[in-house]
């Protein structure tokens, strides 16, 4: 089994970041929508003043689902890496 260094992985993901969303949409990937559906069944997302902390926000696909459901939601996204 080949093991890649953290530096190699960061470089690869940073190179992919600009077209990551388009790649997944093209392949009809809907993970963020599925996760949103699970979470929205447990929380009142329409409540005024709702706040969301998105750790590992990445390209923001999951946060975008929450924003579509409640345009007034306040989202703080934190990501470890920047590209």
C-alpha positions in Angstrom: 0.0 0.0 0.0 1.3 3.4 -1.0 1.4 6.1 1.8 1.2 9.8 0.8 2.7 12.6 2.9 0.5 15.3 4.3 2.3 17.8 2.1 1.5 15.8 -1.0 -2.1 15.5 -0.1 -2.5 19.2 0.6 -0.9 20.0 -2.7 -3.2 17.6 -4.6 -6.3 19.0 -2.9 -5.3 22.6 -3.4 -4.8 21.9 -7.1 -8.2 20.3 -7.2 -10.0 23.0 -5.2 -10.9 25.3 -8.1 -12.9 22.6 -9.9 -13.9 20.3 -7.0 -17.6 21.4 -6.9 -18.0 21.1 -10.6 -16.5 17.7 -10.7 -18.9 16.4 -8.0 -21.9 18.0 -9.6 -21.0 16.6 -13.0 -21.0 13.1 -11.4 -24.3 13.8 -9.6 -22.8 13.6 -6.1 -25.4 14.7 -3.6 -23.7 14.0 -0.2 -24.3 17.5 1.1 -28.0 17.4 0.3 -28.3 14.0 2.0 -26.5 15.2 5.1 -28.6 18.4 5.2 -31.8 16.2 5.0 -30.6 14.2 8.0 -29.7 17.2 10.1 -32.7 19.3 9.1 -34.9 16.5 10.5 -33.4 17.1 14.0 -33.2 20.9 14.1 -35.6 23.8 13.4 -33.6 25.5 10.7 -36.3 28.2 10.1 -36.0 29.5 13.6 -35.0 33.2 13.7 -31.4 33.8 14.9 -30.3 30.3 13.9 -26.5 30.0 13.9 -24.4 27.3 12.3 -20.7 26.5 12.8 -19.4 24.5 9.8 -16.1 22.9 10.8 -14.1 21.8 7.7 -16.3 23.9 5.4 -14.3 23.0 2.4 -16.0 24.5 -0.6 -19.2 25.3 1.3 -21.6 22.9 -0.3 -23.2 21.8 3.0 -23.5 25.4 4.2 -25.1 26.4 0.9 -27.9 23.8 1.6 -28.5 25.4 5.0 -28.6 28.9 3.4 -31.1 27.8 0.8 -33.4 26.5 3.6 -33.0 29.7 5.7 -31.6 32.8 3.9 -31.3 34.5 7.3 -29.2 31.8 9.0 -25.8 33.0 10.3 -23.0 30.6 9.2 -19.4 30.6 10.4 -17.2 28.4 8.4 -13.7 27.2 9.5 -11.3 25.4 7.3 -7.8 24.1 8.1 -6.3 24.8 4.7 -6.5 27.7 2.3 -5.7 27.4 -1.4 
